[in-house]
Amino acid sequence: MYRKHMTERECEKTKQEQLRMLHRGLYVGEFYPQVEKIVIRYIRDYHSFAGDVPTEEKSWTITPQSELFFVIGCLNRECTSIGFNLQSVISSAIHAQKTEISGEMKCDGQEAPDHPEQSCDGSLKYTIKIKYK
């Protein structure tokens, strides 16, 4: 049976459609009025057969005026996934009134549009601190 491979253009179009669905025009302050600030510290990794992409460590501060959108992209530029969606992690932490959580996620995308049988080897380690009003 022949399996159709996505072209890079088809892959990018699919990712953009998925991202548009996540951008709902809501703001953190509207959805979580009890939150003053969310700080996400994260490290992204990607290891490919061709060599490792340099690890990237960053911090992201979210305020009540920020859009309700918690997606961090994968370091693999050819990955078919939109990245790491932290929406459910943050939502669960806020509902449980937690002030700090840490974890790790593996990318759920494919290595590249023309390699649908090979998983992406991207990962995200995060620490999220939530300050309440």
PyMOL commands that set and color helices and strands:
alter all, ss='L'
color gray80, all
select helices_A, chain A and resi 8-22+28-31+87-95
alter helices_A, ss='H'
color red, helices_A
select strands_A, chain A and resi 35-48+51-62+71-72+84-85+100-106+122-132
alter strands_A, ss='S'
color yellow, strands_A
deselect
rebuild
show_as cartoon
